[in-house]
Amino acid sequence: MAIDSNQRTCTDAEVQVDLGPPAAVRPPPPAQRGAQSMASRWLLPLSVGMMMVAVGVRSSTGFWEGFAFQLARQYLEGLGRLGGGGGVHPTPGLGAQGGEGGARSFYFPLEDLGADGKVLFKKHDVNADGVLSMEEFAPLSRRLLSFNDTIKYERNLTADEEITTVEVKFQPLKIETMSKDFTAKSSGADSLHGLKQWKTPTKLWENFGVRDFLPFIPQQSATVGHVYWIVEGGTERGPSLSSDRYMPPPLDIEAEILVYRLLSLFHPLPFVQMRFSPKGSTAVVRAQNDVFLDIAFRVHAEFQLNLPPYFPFWFTPAQFKGHITIARDSSHLVSFQMFVPTDKRLNVDMEWLNGNSENGNMEVDIGFMPQMELSSTAESLPAVTGEEDRRAEYIAPNASNRREIVWNEEISMEEAERLLEREMYPFKEVTYYNFTDGLNEAARLDRPIHAIALWGCLDDQSC
């Protein structure tokens, strides 16, 4: 086969990664590949891993994308100086003009990348020429740069605080409620891989300090009916997140970290700040007395269920509805509950990519989640009492220690939820009726009906 300095055809036996201008190159002799395979299995992942380190420092997207390319280039060039080691074989060649200093290309035995690696490469090799150009590598770079799996939001419980056990109740999505045809065969990696594998929560329970729930308490007015934000929504936090990513951005606000920790009990990759509005978490004081507050809240969040080589899959519950009864000074917690409502036939929106670009490669569906709930098992207790240390122990339910609270002022939970809806969706200032109630109201007022048929709901995130 004739090979010129601008083009080379690769077979399924090898993969070329083009890190610069075209150059005359040659792959390693076949006899050397066996000796290189062991090194390639850890050197290539390590080079990709080094690219992920960049995420730990904040800067502009453009800077880090350039940094990723340069880091990959320099590191792979370093591998070439190992003297025949590794499954990466750089061969310096002449530049396109015939002078020295041309770019290097690198060839990997495709079998050494494994089945997932092969699928990942072919998905990004858009023109199927066996060469991963800079343009084809860019979407993969953005995903790699979104990785930040080293950040853990944990707090050591202290002996002088009260704690509560938050228990997880979880039933996976009913696949049959989706409209997708699962009998159809798809090529390459299954984009629904993460959804199909998500059968159990990350944890069955975890202990929280009562002071962890301080962000739920309003910082200013605690009057009944007062609506406020726990996690600020809208567009105040900058442009919307791309759908072409896997890891959530780093968090530094106490309220966001709390919501993240709670959602992480379901799945390890929650996004506290969603891609689309209405975003955030809002709350309202439902009842109050001199000691306690009862707070209703609503959380909008989503989860990323996939990791490479699978394309991103977004799982967006309609909402998390909840309430918390807590002392005004956050010293004692009576009860906590947070759940995805199940009173509608569909309560989860799903979106996933089937290609390297968000444009034209996005597929959507809606389904039903039978149970996704967090709740405290009992009123909070001292973390340490005498010789008993409860910080790492499950606090069993105890109905006898549930107190009855007399409120000085309160509104119904239904009214509290309406206030939260109006905060999230301003169009809810207008009263909407279901079909039966709408007919009755139209007859009573002698007015025509403006009917809207939807696959889902306008007033939650399942549509």
Phi, psi and chi 1 to 4 in degrees:
 res  aa     phi    psi   chi1   chi2   chi3   chi4
   1 MET       -  131.3  178.8 -177.4  -62.4      -
   2 ALA   -79.4  134.0      -      -      -      -
   3 ILE  -125.2  123.7  -57.4  174.5      -      -
   4 ASP  -100.2 -179.5   62.0   28.0      -      -
   5 SER   -76.5   -8.8   61.5      -      -      -
   6 ASN  -107.9  -10.5  -66.0  -45.9      -      -
   7 GLN  -151.0  145.0 -176.0  174.2   -2.4      -
   8 ARG  -148.3  136.2 -175.9 -176.6 -168.4  -78.7
   9 THR   -96.1  125.3  -59.3      -      -      -
  10 CYS  -100.5  145.6  -66.2      -      -      -
  11 THR   -91.5  177.4   69.1      -      -      -
  12 ASP   -66.2  -10.5  -81.9  -13.0      -      -
  13 ALA   -82.8  -13.5      -      -      -      -
  14 GLU  -150.1  157.2   59.6 -164.1   17.2      -
  15 VAL  -126.3  134.2  172.9      -      -      -
  16 GLN  -105.6  131.2  179.8 -176.2   -0.3      -
  17 VAL  -109.6  114.2  179.4      -      -      -
  18 ASP   -91.2  111.3 -176.2    3.4      -      -
  19 LEU  -105.0   18.7  -64.5  178.5      -      -
  20 GLY   178.7 -162.8      -      -      -      -
  21 PRO   -60.7  157.3  -19.8   31.7      -      -
  22 PRO   -58.1  148.6  -20.8   31.9      -      -
  23 ALA  -152.1  156.8      -      -      -      -
  24 ALA   -75.8  125.4      -      -      -      -
  25 VAL  -137.2  165.5  -66.1      -      -      -
  26 ARG  -142.8  144.0   59.8  175.9  175.8   82.2
  27 PRO   -77.8  165.5   30.5  -35.9      -      -
  28 PRO   -67.7  149.6   25.4  -34.1      -      -
  29 PRO   -58.8  144.2  -21.1   31.0      -      -
  30 PRO   -55.9  -32.3  -24.6   33.7      -      -
  31 ALA   -64.7  -24.9      -      -      -      -
  32 GLN   -84.8  -15.2  -65.1 -178.8    7.0      -
  33 ARG   -68.6  -34.4  -68.4 -175.0  179.4  174.1
  34 GLY   -62.0  -41.8      -      -      -      -
  35 ALA   -70.0  -23.1      -      -      -      -
  36 GLN   -86.0  -17.7  -64.1  169.1  -12.6      -
  37 SER   -62.2  -39.0   61.1      -      -      -
  38 MET   -63.9  -45.4 -179.3  175.4  -63.5      -
  39 ALA   -64.9  -37.9      -      -      -      -
  40 SER   -65.1  -26.2   67.0      -      -      -
  41 ARG   -69.6  -23.7  -74.8 -173.8  174.5   90.7
  42 TRP  -113.7  -23.5   64.3  -92.8      -      -
  43 LEU   -70.9  -41.5  -72.4  171.9      -      -
  44 LEU   -66.8  -48.2  178.8   58.7      -      -
  45 PRO   -59.5  -35.0  -24.2   34.4      -      -
  46 LEU   -65.7  -39.1 -178.4   57.8      -      -
  47 SER   -64.0  -38.5   66.8      -      -      -
  48 VAL   -68.6  -39.0  174.8      -      -      -
  49 GLY   -60.2  -37.5      -      -      -      -
  50 MET   -62.7  -32.6  -71.6 -174.8   66.3      -
  51 MET   -64.6  -32.4  -65.4  169.7   60.0      -
  52 MET   -71.6  -21.4  -61.1  178.7 -172.9      -
  53 VAL   -59.6  -28.2  175.5      -      -      -
  54 ALA   -59.4  -24.1      -      -      -      -
  55 VAL   -68.3  -23.6 -174.6      -      -      -
  56 GLY   -67.3  -15.0      -      -      -      -
  57 VAL  -115.9  137.3 -177.4      -      -      -
  58 ARG   -87.0  137.8  -61.8 -177.8  179.0 -177.7
  59 SER  -166.5 -172.5 -173.8      -      -      -
  60 SER   -73.4  152.7   65.2      -      -      -
  61 THR   -60.2  -43.2  -57.4      -      -      -
  62 GLY   -60.1  -40.5      -      -      -      -
  63 PHE   -61.4  -46.3  173.7   83.2      -      -
  64 TRP   -73.8  -30.1  -77.6  118.2      -      -
  65 GLU   -63.5  -44.0  -74.4 -171.9    1.2      -
  66 GLY   -62.9  -39.4      -      -      -      -
  67 PHE   -61.6  -41.1  177.9   85.3      -      -
  68 ALA   -62.5  -44.2      -      -      -      -
  69 PHE   -62.9  -46.1  -71.1  118.4      -      -
  70 GLN   -65.4  -38.8  -67.5  -58.5  -40.1      -
  71 LEU   -64.5  -43.8 -177.7   58.6      -      -
  72 ALA   -61.7  -44.8      -      -      -      -
  73 ARG   -60.5  -50.9 -176.9 -163.3  -61.7  -87.5
  74 GLN   -65.7  -37.9  -66.5  171.8   14.1      -
  75 TYR   -71.0  -41.4 -170.0   72.1      -      -
  76 LEU   -66.4  -34.9  -69.8  173.3      -      -
  77 GLU   -63.6  -36.8  -71.8  177.1   -6.7      -
  78 GLY   -62.6  -38.4      -      -      -      -
  79 LEU   -61.6  -34.2  -65.0 -178.9      -      -
  80 GLY   -67.9  -19.3      -      -      -      -
  81 ARG   -89.4    7.1  -68.2 -166.2  -71.8  -89.1
  82 LEU   -80.4   -2.1  -67.0  177.8      -      -
  83 GLY    76.8   57.4      -      -      -      -
  84 GLY    88.2   -1.0      -      -      -      -
  85 GLY   -82.8  156.2      -      -      -      -
  86 GLY    80.2  163.7      -      -      -      -
  87 GLY   -88.0   15.0      -      -      -      -
  88 VAL  -111.5  120.6 -177.4      -      -      -
  89 HIS  -123.6   95.1 -172.2   87.1      -      -
  90 PRO   -82.4  138.4   29.3  -30.1      -      -
  91 THR  -128.4  110.4  -56.1      -      -      -
  92 PRO   -62.3  138.7    3.1    0.1      -      -
  93 GLY  -133.6  178.1      -      -      -      -
  94 LEU   -77.5  147.5  -62.0  177.3      -      -
  95 GLY   -67.7  174.8      -      -      -      -
  96 ALA   -60.3  -26.9      -      -      -      -
  97 GLN   -91.7    0.1  -57.4  -58.9  -39.4      -
  98 GLY    94.2   -0.3      -      -      -      -
  99 GLY   -93.7  172.7      -      -      -      -
 100 GLU   -76.6  170.2  -65.0 -173.1    0.0      -
 101 GLY    85.6   14.4      -      -      -      -
 102 GLY   -68.4  170.7      -      -      -      -
 103 ALA   -76.1  162.4      -      -      -      -
 104 ARG  -105.0  148.0  -69.7  179.3  170.8   90.2
 105 SER  -119.4  155.4  -66.7      -      -      -
 106 PHE  -128.1  136.2  -57.6   89.5      -      -
 107 TYR  -114.7  131.2  -68.8   88.0      -      -
 108 PHE  -116.4  131.5  -53.8   93.7      -      -
 109 PRO   -60.1  119.3  -22.5   33.5      -      -
 110 LEU   -61.1  -33.4 -166.6   55.8      -      -
 111 GLU   -65.0  -24.2   64.1  -89.0   13.6      -
 112 ASP   -74.5  -15.9  -75.2   -5.0      -      -
 113 LEU   -80.3  -14.1  -60.6 -179.2      -      -
 114 GLY    81.0  171.2      -      -      -      -
 115 ALA   -62.7  -45.0      -      -      -      -
 116 ASP   -65.7  -40.5  -72.3  -14.0      -      -
 117 GLY   -64.1  -38.2      -      -      -      -
 118 LYS   -64.4  -43.5 -176.0  175.4 -179.5  179.5
 119 VAL   -63.1  -43.4  169.4      -      -      -
 120 LEU   -61.2  -44.3 -179.8   63.4      -      -
 121 PHE   -63.2  -46.7  179.5   87.5      -      -
 122 LYS   -66.6  -30.0  -71.1 -169.1  172.1 -176.5
 123 LYS   -67.0  -31.5  -83.0 -173.1  173.2  -67.8
 124 HIS   -93.4  -13.1  -72.6   82.2      -      -
 125 ASP   -84.4   78.2 -175.8   15.8      -      -
 126 VAL   -58.9  -43.9  177.9      -      -      -
 127 ASN   -90.3    6.5   57.6    5.0      -      -
 128 ALA    55.5   36.7      -      -      -      -
 129 ASP   -98.5    5.8   65.3  -12.1      -      -
 130 GLY    77.4    4.9      -      -      -      -
 131 VAL  -120.8  127.1  177.3      -      -      -
 132 LEU   -94.3   99.2 -158.0   60.9      -      -
 133 SER   -77.1  171.7   66.3      -      -      -
 134 MET   -60.1  -40.3  -79.6  -66.0 -170.2      -
 135 GLU   -64.0  -38.5  -69.0   75.3   15.3      -
 136 GLU   -75.4  -28.2  -67.5  168.5  -32.3      -
 137 PHE   -77.7  -21.9  179.6   64.7      -      -
 138 ALA   -56.9  -47.9      -      -      -      -
 139 PRO   -61.0  -38.9  -22.6   33.9      -      -
 140 LEU   -65.1  -38.1  178.0   60.0      -      -
 141 SER   -60.8  -43.1  170.6      -      -      -
 142 ARG   -61.5  -37.7  -73.5 -166.5  -66.5  -89.9
 143 ARG   -70.0  -42.0  -67.9  177.6 -169.6  170.6
 144 LEU   -62.4  -37.3  -67.4  175.4      -      -
 145 LEU   -71.7  -16.1  -70.7  171.8      -      -
 146 SER   -82.1   -8.9   78.4      -      -      -
 147 PHE   -72.4  134.3  -88.5   80.2      -      -
 148 ASN  -155.2   56.4 -159.0  -12.2      -      -
 149 ASP   -81.9    7.4   55.5   -4.7      -      -
 150 THR   -90.6  -15.7   58.9      -      -      -
 151 ILE   -80.5  125.9  -66.2 -178.1      -      -
 152 LYS  -126.9  130.2  -64.7 -174.9 -178.0  -62.3
 153 TYR  -100.3   90.6  -56.9  102.0      -      -
 154 GLU  -127.2  153.9  -62.2  176.5  -14.4      -
 155 ARG  -139.3  130.8 -175.9  179.2   74.3   83.2
 156 ASN   -76.1  125.9  -66.5  -34.3      -      -
 157 LEU   -71.1  139.3  -60.8  173.1      -      -
 158 THR   -99.4  161.0   60.5      -      -      -
 159 ALA   -72.5  -19.1      -      -      -      -
 160 ASP   -99.4   15.2   61.5  -14.5      -      -
 161 GLU  -118.6  165.8   63.9 -179.5  -43.9      -
 162 GLU   -93.0  148.4  -70.9 -162.3   -5.8      -
 163 ILE  -129.9  162.5   62.7  171.7      -      -
 164 THR  -141.4  149.8 -172.6      -      -      -
 165 THR   -92.4  124.1  -64.8      -      -      -
 166 VAL   -99.8  118.8  174.3      -      -      -
 167 GLU  -101.8  146.1 -169.6  170.1   35.5      -
 168 VAL  -105.5  131.4 -176.4      -      -      -
 169 LYS  -121.4  123.2  -61.9  174.3 -177.1  176.6
 170 PHE  -145.1  129.3 -179.4   89.8      -      -
 171 GLN  -128.2  129.0  -64.2  179.9   46.3      -
 172 PRO   -65.3  162.7   24.2  -33.5      -      -
 173 LEU   -57.1  139.7 -178.6  103.0      -      -
 174 LYS   -80.0  103.8  -72.2 -173.5  174.1  -65.8
 175 ILE   -56.7  -34.5  -63.5  -68.8      -      -
 176 GLU   -67.2  -14.6   62.9  -89.2   18.9      -
 177 THR   -80.5  -10.8   61.9      -      -      -
 178 MET   -78.9  156.3  -62.5  175.2   63.1      -
 179 SER   -88.6  -10.4   64.3      -      -      -
 180 LYS   -64.1  142.1 -178.6  175.4  175.6   59.1
 181 ASP   -85.8  103.9 -179.3   10.1      -      -
 182 PHE   -82.6   -3.6  -73.2   93.0      -      -
 183 THR   -84.6  -17.1   62.2      -      -      -
 184 ALA   -72.6  137.1      -      -      -      -
 185 LYS   -83.3  142.2  -67.2 -176.4  178.6  179.8
 186 SER  -121.9  149.5   59.8      -      -      -
 187 SER   -90.5  147.4   59.6      -      -      -
 188 GLY    76.7 -159.0      -      -      -      -
 189 ALA   -70.0  144.2      -      -      -      -
 190 ASP   -79.6  116.3 -177.7    5.0      -      -
 191 SER   -65.5  -21.2  -65.4      -      -      -
 192 LEU   -91.5   15.2  -83.1   70.9      -      -
 193 HIS   -55.8  -50.0  172.9   79.7      -      -
 194 GLY   -63.0  -38.8      -      -      -      -
 195 LEU   -64.1  -45.1  175.9   66.5      -      -
 196 LYS   -65.8  -29.6  -65.1  175.1  179.8  177.1
 197 GLN   -85.3  -14.3  -63.3  -63.4  -45.6      -
 198 TRP   -84.1   85.9 -168.5   23.0      -      -
 199 LYS  -106.7  -21.0  -58.1  -62.8 -175.6 -176.0
 200 THR  -136.2  157.7   58.0      -      -      -
 201 PRO   -75.4  166.6   28.2  -34.6      -      -
 202 THR   -60.7  -44.8  -50.6      -      -      -
 203 LYS  -136.2  155.2  -64.4 -178.5  178.5 -179.2
 204 LEU   -87.5  -24.6  -64.1  178.3      -      -
 205 TRP  -166.4  163.2   62.0  -88.2      -      -
 206 GLU  -157.2  145.6 -176.7  171.1  -33.3      -
 207 ASN   -89.1  135.0  -76.5  -18.1      -      -
 208 PHE  -122.4  147.4  -74.2   77.6      -      -
 209 GLY   -78.6  146.7      -      -      -      -
 210 VAL   -60.2  -35.3  176.6      -      -      -
 211 ARG   -66.2  -18.0   67.3 -177.6   64.1  164.3
 212 ASP   -61.3  -27.6  -71.3  -28.8      -      -
 213 PHE   -88.8    9.3  -66.1   92.6      -      -
 214 LEU   -54.4  -36.1 -178.8   61.7      -      -
 215 PRO   -61.6  -17.5  -27.4   36.5      -      -
 216 PHE   -75.6  -19.7  -79.3   98.8      -      -
 217 ILE   -84.5  130.1  -60.5  175.1      -      -
 218 PRO   -62.8  139.3   23.1  -33.6      -      -
 219 GLN   -79.8  -21.2  -62.6 -179.6    1.9      -
 220 GLN  -117.1 -108.0  -61.8  176.2   -7.9      -
 221 SER   -70.5  134.0  172.8      -      -      -
 222 ALA  -113.2   28.2      -      -      -      -
 223 THR   -76.4  149.9   57.7      -      -      -
 224 VAL   -63.7  134.3  169.0      -      -      -
 225 GLY    90.9   -4.4      -      -      -      -
 226 HIS   -75.4  122.0  169.7   60.8      -      -
 227 VAL   -99.7  137.7  179.1      -      -      -
 228 TYR  -151.6  167.6   55.8   97.7      -      -
 229 TRP  -100.1  131.9  -71.1   89.1      -      -
 230 ILE   -83.5  -53.6  -58.4  169.8      -      -
 231 VAL  -116.1  118.3  172.9      -      -      -
 232 GLU   -58.2  134.6  -70.9  -67.9  -22.1      -
 233 GLY  -105.4 -155.7      -      -      -      -
 234 GLY    72.6 -150.1      -      -      -      -
 235 THR  -111.8   15.8   58.7      -      -      -
 236 GLU   -65.1  -24.1  -70.6   79.5    1.4      -
 237 ARG   -94.4   22.0  -66.9 -175.6   61.4   80.9
 238 GLY   100.1 -170.5      -      -      -      -
 239 PRO   -65.6  158.6   23.8  -33.1      -      -
 240 SER   -64.9  149.5  -62.8      -      -      -
 241 LEU   -70.6  148.3  -63.7  174.0      -      -
 242 SER   -72.7  148.7  166.8      -      -      -
 243 SER   -77.4  -12.4  -65.9      -      -      -
 244 ASP   -94.7   61.5 -169.5   13.2      -      -
 245 ARG  -153.5  165.3   65.4  178.8  -61.9  144.8
 246 TYR  -117.2  -40.1  -64.6   98.7      -      -
 247 MET  -103.4  141.1  -66.2  -66.2  172.5      -
 248 PRO   -70.4  153.8   23.8  -31.5      -      -
 249 PRO   -68.4  156.3   24.7  -32.9      -      -
 250 PRO   -60.6  147.9  -20.4   31.5      -      -
 251 LEU  -115.1  143.9  -55.2  175.7      -      -
 252 ASP  -137.5    4.6   54.1   11.4      -      -
 253 ILE  -101.8  132.8  -61.1  175.1      -      -
 254 GLU   -55.9  -42.9 -174.4  178.2   -5.2      -
 255 ALA   -64.6  -41.6      -      -      -      -
 256 GLU   -65.2  -39.1  -67.5 -178.1  -19.2      -
 257 ILE   -65.0  -40.3  -68.4  173.0      -      -
 258 LEU   -62.1  -49.2  170.6   60.2      -      -
 259 VAL   -61.6  -39.1  174.8      -      -      -
 260 TYR   -60.8  -46.4 -178.3   96.0      -      -
 261 ARG   -62.2  -39.4  -70.6  179.5   60.2 -160.7
 262 LEU   -66.0  -47.5  -69.2  167.4      -      -
 263 LEU   -66.7  -28.9  -64.9  174.4      -      -
 264 SER   -65.5  -16.2  -64.7      -      -      -
 265 LEU   -67.6  -25.4  -60.8  177.9      -      -
 266 PHE   -83.7  -48.2  -64.5  117.3      -      -
 267 HIS  -153.0  144.7 -170.5  -84.3      -      -
 268 PRO   -72.6   -7.9   23.1  -32.5      -      -
 269 LEU  -125.1   68.1  -67.7  179.3      -      -
 270 PRO   -84.4  151.2   31.6  -33.4      -      -
 271 PHE  -114.8  108.2  -81.7   66.6      -      -
 272 VAL   -69.3  -37.9  175.4      -      -      -
 273 GLN   -98.9  116.7  -74.4  -70.6  -14.6      -
 274 MET   -78.0  170.4  -65.4 -179.3   55.5      -
 275 ARG   -76.8  -30.8  -65.8  165.3  -62.4  146.8
 276 PHE  -126.3  151.1  -52.4  113.1      -      -
 277 SER   -78.6  157.9  -64.5      -      -      -
 278 PRO   -77.2  132.3   27.3  -32.6      -      -
 279 LYS  -102.5  172.2  -50.1  173.2 -174.0  178.5
 280 GLY    91.5 -171.2      -      -      -      -
 281 SER  -135.5  129.4  -53.9      -      -      -
 282 THR  -124.1  158.3 -170.9      -      -      -
 283 ALA  -145.0  163.4      -      -      -      -
 284 VAL  -146.1  141.2   60.4      -      -      -
 285 VAL   -75.7  114.4  178.4      -      -      -
 286 ARG   -89.0  -35.8 -167.8 -160.4   67.8   82.0
 287 ALA  -153.2  156.3      -      -      -      -
 288 GLN  -155.0  151.2   62.0   87.7   19.4      -
 289 ASN  -140.8 -166.3   63.0   20.9      -      -
 290 ASP   -68.7  -21.1  -65.7  -20.0      -      -
 291 VAL  -111.9  -42.4  179.4      -      -      -
 292 PHE  -117.3  157.4  -67.7  104.8      -      -
 293 LEU  -123.8  139.8  -63.7  173.1      -      -
 294 ASP  -111.2  119.9 -171.3   74.4      -      -
 295 ILE  -120.5  125.4  -63.6  165.2      -      -
 296 ALA   -94.4  143.8      -      -      -      -
 297 PHE  -144.5  164.9   60.6   87.1      -      -
 298 ARG  -140.7  126.5  177.2  170.9  178.1  152.9
 299 VAL  -117.3  129.6  174.0      -      -      -
 300 HIS  -109.2  119.9  -75.3 -168.5      -      -
 301 ALA  -154.5  170.3      -      -      -      -
 302 GLU  -147.6  172.8   56.2 -170.4  -16.6      -
 303 PHE  -130.5  145.7  -59.4   84.3      -      -
 304 GLN  -102.3  117.9  175.8   51.8 -120.3      -
 305 LEU   -95.1  -13.2  -57.2 -168.8      -      -
 306 ASN  -110.1  160.2  -83.0   -9.6      -      -
 307 LEU  -132.4  160.5  -72.0  173.6      -      -
 308 PRO   -55.3  144.9  -24.6   34.1      -      -
 309 PRO   -88.3    5.0   34.2  -38.0      -      -
 310 TYR   -81.4  146.7  -53.1   99.4      -      -
 311 PHE   -70.7  156.7  -71.9  116.6      -      -
 312 PRO   -57.1  141.1  -27.2   36.3      -      -
 313 PHE  -130.1  119.9 -175.4  102.4      -      -
 314 TRP  -103.4  127.4  -64.2   92.9      -      -
 315 PHE  -115.9  111.2 -173.9   92.1      -      -
 316 THR  -120.6  100.5  -49.8      -      -      -
 317 PRO   -62.8  153.5  -21.9   33.3      -      -
 318 ALA   -53.6  -46.0      -      -      -      -
 319 GLN  -176.3  164.9   61.8  166.6  -61.6      -
 320 PHE  -109.6  114.7  -73.5   93.5      -      -
 321 LYS   -96.3  146.6 -177.6 -174.2  -64.6 -174.1
 322 GLY  -168.2  175.4      -      -      -      -
 323 HIS  -153.1  154.7   81.1   92.7      -      -
 324 ILE  -140.0  134.6 -179.4  172.3      -      -
 325 THR  -111.2  116.3  -54.8      -      -      -
 326 ILE  -144.7  150.4 -170.8  171.2      -      -
 327 ALA   -65.7  145.1      -      -      -      -
 328 ARG   -56.0  -32.0  -72.9  174.1  175.4  -92.3
 329 ASP   -95.6   13.2   62.1   -2.3      -      -
 330 SER    56.3   32.1   71.6      -      -      -
 331 SER   -93.3  -18.7   60.9      -      -      -
 332 HIS  -148.3  140.4 -174.7   77.9      -      -
 333 LEU  -118.4  128.0 -176.3  139.5      -      -
 334 VAL   -88.4  -47.7  177.6      -      -      -
 335 SER  -159.1  155.3   64.7      -      -      -
 336 PHE  -146.8  136.0  171.6   82.8      -      -
 337 GLN  -148.9  141.4 -174.9 -175.7   32.7      -
 338 MET  -151.5  125.7  172.0  175.5  164.5      -
 339 PHE  -155.9  158.6   61.7   96.0      -      -
 340 VAL   -86.5  122.4  175.4      -      -      -
 341 PRO   -61.1  145.3  -21.0   32.1      -      -
 342 THR  -121.9   20.8   56.4      -      -      -
 343 ASP   -84.0   -0.5   57.3  -24.6      -      -
 344 LYS  -121.1  157.2  -63.0  174.5 -178.2  175.8
 345 ARG   -66.8  -28.8  -66.3  178.6   59.1 -171.0
 346 LEU  -129.0  131.6  -59.1  170.2      -      -
 347 ASN  -139.9   13.2   61.5    0.0      -      -
 348 VAL  -141.1  131.2  175.4      -      -      -
 349 ASP   -98.6  140.2  174.9   75.4      -      -
 350 MET  -131.1  136.6  -71.5  159.8  -76.5      -
 351 GLU  -137.7  137.6  -58.7  177.3   -0.1      -
 352 TRP  -146.7  152.6   60.7   93.9      -      -
 353 LEU   -91.2  141.4  -67.3  176.5      -      -
 354 ASN  -116.0   17.5  -73.7  -43.0      -      -
 355 GLY  -165.3 -176.2      -      -      -      -
 356 ASN   -80.7   -8.9  -66.4  -39.7      -      -
 357 SER  -123.0  146.9  170.2      -      -      -
 358 GLU   -69.4  -26.3  -62.7 -179.0   47.8      -
 359 ASN   -81.8  112.1  -61.2  -35.8      -      -
 360 GLY    85.9   -4.2      -      -      -      -
 361 ASN  -116.9   11.5  -70.5  -51.7      -      -
 362 MET   -95.5  132.4 -177.8   73.1   78.7      -
 363 GLU  -118.9  145.3 -166.8  167.5  -11.7      -
 364 VAL  -131.5  155.3  -60.5      -      -      -
 365 ASP  -161.8  168.4 -150.9  -29.1      -      -
 366 ILE  -130.6  145.9  -52.4  178.3      -      -
 367 GLY  -148.4 -173.4      -      -      -      -
 368 PHE  -122.5  129.1  179.9   75.3      -      -
 369 MET  -106.5  113.2 -169.0   84.4  169.8      -
 370 PRO   -65.8  -35.4  -17.6   30.0      -      -
 371 GLN  -157.9  129.0 -171.0  173.8   37.4      -
 372 MET  -151.1   93.0 -164.0  172.0 -174.3      -
 373 GLU  -142.1  143.2  178.9  179.9   -9.4      -
 374 LEU  -120.6  139.7  -57.1  176.3      -      -
 375 SER  -155.3  146.9   59.0      -      -      -
 376 SER   -73.8  143.5   56.2      -      -      -
 377 THR   -81.4  -27.3   57.2      -      -      -
 378 ALA  -163.0  171.6      -      -      -      -
 379 GLU   -61.4  153.8  -72.9 -162.4   30.7      -
 380 SER   -64.6  151.1   60.6      -      -      -
 381 LEU  -129.3  157.8  -63.8  170.6      -      -
 382 PRO   -58.0  138.2  -24.3   34.0      -      -
 383 ALA   -61.8  -37.7      -      -      -      -
 384 VAL  -132.9  128.2  177.4      -      -      -
 385 THR  -129.3  108.7  -55.3      -      -      -
 386 GLY    61.1 -120.4      -      -      -      -
 387 GLU   -89.5   -6.3  -62.2  -63.3  -37.2      -
 388 GLU   -92.2  121.1 -176.3  178.6    7.2      -
 389 ASP  -111.8  112.2 -170.2  -22.8      -      -
 390 ARG   -94.9    0.1  -58.3 -176.3  179.2   91.2
 391 ARG   -59.8  -31.9  -75.5  175.2  -73.0 -175.1
 392 ALA  -109.8   13.7      -      -      -      -
 393 GLU  -108.1  147.0  -65.0 -179.8   -2.0      -
 394 TYR   -74.1  126.8  173.1   82.0      -      -
 395 ILE   -91.4  110.6  -59.9  175.8      -      -
 396 ALA   -69.1  150.5      -      -      -      -
 397 PRO   -58.0  140.6  -24.4   34.0      -      -
 398 ASN  -144.8   96.2 -176.4   -0.6      -      -
 399 ALA   -63.6  -25.1      -      -      -      -
 400 SER   -70.2  -21.4   62.6      -      -      -
 401 ASN   -98.3   10.8   81.0  -23.7      -      -
 402 ARG   -82.6  117.3  -65.5  -80.1 -171.0 -178.3
 403 ARG   -90.6  152.5   70.8 -177.9   71.1 -163.2
 404 GLU   -94.1  125.2  -68.3  -67.5  -28.7      -
 405 ILE  -107.6  132.5  -60.4  176.9      -      -
 406 VAL   -95.9  121.4  177.1      -      -      -
 407 TRP   -94.4  144.1  -58.4  108.4      -      -
 408 ASN   -77.0  -30.9  -65.9  -17.7      -      -
 409 GLU  -155.1  142.0 -174.5 -177.2    5.2      -
 410 GLU  -161.2  160.0   63.7 -178.6  -52.5      -
 411 ILE  -124.4  164.8   58.7  175.6      -      -
 412 SER   -70.8  158.9   67.3      -      -      -
 413 MET   -64.4  -34.5 -176.5   60.0   72.9      -
 414 GLU   -61.9  -42.7  -68.6   75.2   15.5      -
 415 GLU   -66.7  -39.2  176.7   59.5   23.6      -
 416 ALA   -61.4  -42.4      -      -      -      -
 417 GLU   -66.9  -34.5  -69.4  173.5   -1.1      -
 418 ARG   -64.4  -39.6  -81.1 -165.3  -67.9  -89.7
 419 LEU   -63.7  -39.4  -68.9  171.8      -      -
 420 LEU   -67.4  -39.5  -64.0  176.3      -      -
 421 GLU   -59.5  -44.7  -81.4 -174.4  -12.4      -
 422 ARG   -66.1  -32.6  -68.0  171.8 -173.9  168.9
 423 GLU   -67.7  -40.6 -174.6   70.4   15.6      -
 424 MET   -77.7  -38.8  -74.2  -76.4 -167.0      -
 425 TYR  -127.5   95.8  -60.4   93.9      -      -
 426 PRO   -56.9  -26.3  -26.5   35.1      -      -
 427 PHE   -66.8  -13.4   70.5   82.4      -      -
 428 LYS   -73.7   -3.2  -66.3  -68.8  -74.5 -172.5
 429 GLU   -60.5  -26.8  -65.8  -70.4  -18.0      -
 430 VAL   -89.5  137.7  176.4      -      -      -
 431 THR   -78.4  128.7  -56.7      -      -      -
 432 TYR  -110.8  144.8  -72.9   76.2      -      -
 433 TYR  -122.4  153.3  -60.2   92.2      -      -
 434 ASN   -73.3  175.2   63.1   33.9      -      -
 435 PHE   -62.4  -45.0 -170.8   73.9      -      -
 436 THR   -64.9  -48.4  -57.0      -      -      -
 437 ASP   -65.0  -33.9  -67.4  -18.3      -      -
 438 GLY   -64.2  -39.5      -      -      -      -
 439 LEU   -62.5  -45.0  -74.8  175.6      -      -
 440 ASN   -64.3  -42.5  -64.8  -26.1      -      -
 441 GLU   -68.7  -37.4 -169.5   67.9    8.5      -
 442 ALA   -64.7  -39.3      -      -      -      -
 443 ALA   -66.7  -39.0      -      -      -      -
 444 ARG   -66.3  -40.1 -174.9 -179.3   71.7   84.1
 445 LEU   -93.1   -7.0  -62.6  174.2      -      -
 446 ASP    56.4   52.4 -168.7   23.9      -      -
 447 ARG  -127.3  154.9  -68.5 -176.7 -179.3  178.5
 448 PRO   -72.4  164.7   25.8  -34.1      -      -
 449 ILE  -106.2  131.5  -65.8  175.2      -      -
 450 HIS  -104.6  102.6 -178.3 -168.0      -      -
 451 ALA   -98.2  141.8      -      -      -      -
 452 ILE  -126.7  122.8  -56.7  174.0      -      -
 453 ALA  -102.1  126.9      -      -      -      -
 454 LEU  -129.9  149.7  -63.6  171.6      -      -
 455 TRP   -94.5   78.6 -177.3   40.5      -      -
 456 GLY   124.0 -158.2      -      -      -      -
 457 CYS  -126.7  148.5  -58.2      -      -      -
 458 LEU   -81.3  -24.4  -84.1  177.7      -      -
 459 ASP  -104.4   26.1   55.4   -0.5      -      -
 460 ASP  -153.0 -177.5   64.8   35.9      -      -
 461 GLN   -92.0   12.0  -63.2  -70.5   56.4      -
 462 SER   -85.8   -2.1   65.3      -      -      -
 463 CYS  -107.8      - -177.9      -      -      -
